[in-house]
């Protein structure tokens, strides 16, 4: 049986995987001025599958596992409501992004479609970059405030709460 990773290790590994995909969003936005190709369509579809199959379950796991505990650790002086609102915005942006799937698969979109898709790609990219950096700060709070056993329980919660393992 493999050794259990710590909370910081678990969360950091998840963030590294997510950031790889986040960076691909900016790359896709930059490629929109080129002629649509089968390769672009496949890359776009892969990112939609990641966002819906892994990012959204990760968001659910973070909310269910960490946010309530963070509020307790901070004696309810700091609410996680802003982070939860950002999660709602991220869910909406992922829905918007993946709403372009058929259009991208058909590889025939107008200039207006390109502008709309580019806007969604860059918004999702920017929001995720900032949000993940802020989550890293909150993880430090938990790492410094909890016992090893408490951190292990949260790390297990993250591992088991995601719909598909990272």
N, C-alpha and C positions, 0 to 999 in steps of 0.2 A: 504494500500500500504506500503510495507516494506521500511525502510529508506535506502537511497543510501549510499553505503560504500564509504569510501575515496579511493583515488588513492593508497596510501600505503597498505591499508587493502585489496583492490581488488587484487592488484598485489601479495601481500604476500600470500593470500589465493590460488591464482593460482599456485604460486611457491611451496607451501606446497603439493598440490595435485600432481604436476609434480614430485617433489622429492620423493614421495612415490613410484611412478612408476619407477623412475630412480634407486632407491635402488633395486627394483625387477630385474632390468637388471643384476646387479652384482650377485644376488642370482641365477638367471638362468644360468649365466656363470659358477658358482661354481658347479651347478648340472649336467653339461654336462658330467662329468666323470661317472655318474651313468647310469644305464640302462634306456633308454628312456621309459617314461611311458605316459599313457593317461593324467595324471595330469600335467606333464611337458608340453605336447603339448597344453593343455587347457590354462595353465598359459602363455605360449609363445604367443598363439593366442590373449589372452586378452591384452598383452602388445603391440602387433602390432596394434590391434584395437585402443588402447589408443593413440599410437604415431601418427597414421594416422588420427584418428577422433578428437583428442583433442590437441595434442602437435603441429601438423603442423598448424591447424587453430590459435592456440595461437601465434605461430611465426609470422604468417601473421598479426594478430591483433597488436602485439608489433611493428612491422615495420611500419604499416600504422598509428598507433595511437601515438606512443611515440618517435620513432627515429628522425623524422623531427623536432619535438618540442624540443628534447634534443639539436640538432644542433643549433637551434635558440637561446636557453637559453645560450649555451656556445659560442655565437657569432661566430659560424662557425670555432672556433679555434680548435675544436675537432670533427673529423668526426666519424660517426657511421659506416663507411665502414667496419672496422674490424668485428664488430658485425654482419653486414649483410652477410659478407663472412662466418662467423661461422654458420649463419643460413643456408646458401647454403650447407655447409658441413654436418650439422645436417640433412637436407632434404635427402642428398645422403646416409648418414648412415642409416636413417630410411628405405629408399628404399632397401638398402642392407640387413638390418635385416629382413624385411618382405619378401624378396626374398627367405628366408629359410622356409617359411610357409609350403609349400607342403612337403618338406623333413622332417620337424619336425612332421607334421601330420602323415606321413608314419612311423615315428619312426625307420627308418633304414638309418642311416647316417654313413659314413666312418670316420676314424680318421681325414682325411683331412677336411671333412665337419665340424667336431667338432672344429678343430683349427680355421677354417674360421669363424664359428658362434661365437665362444668364442672371437675372435679378434673384431668382430663387436659389440658384447655386451659390452665388456670392453671399446672400443673406444667411443661408444655412452654414456655410463655411465660417463666416465671421462670428456668428452667434455661438457655434460650437467651440471655436478656438477660445473665446473669452470664458464661456461657461465651464469648459474643462479645466482651465487654469484656476478658476475660482473654486471648483470642486477640490482641486489639489490642496488649496489652502484650508478648506474645511477638513480634509482628511488629516492634515497635520494637527488640527485641534483634537480630533478623536485619538490620534496616535499618542499625543502628549497627555491626554486626560483619562484614558481608560486602562484597565488592567490588561495583561496579556490574554487572560481568559475571555474578557469582554470583547477584545479585538478579534479573537479567533471566532467567536460566535458571529460577529458581523461579517467577517471574511467568508465564513461558510454560507451565511445568508446571501451574500453577493453571488457566490458561486452557484448556489442552488436556485436562486430566484430568476436568473436569466433563462429565457426560453431555450436558447441554444448556447452551449459553452463557447467561450472565446478561445 
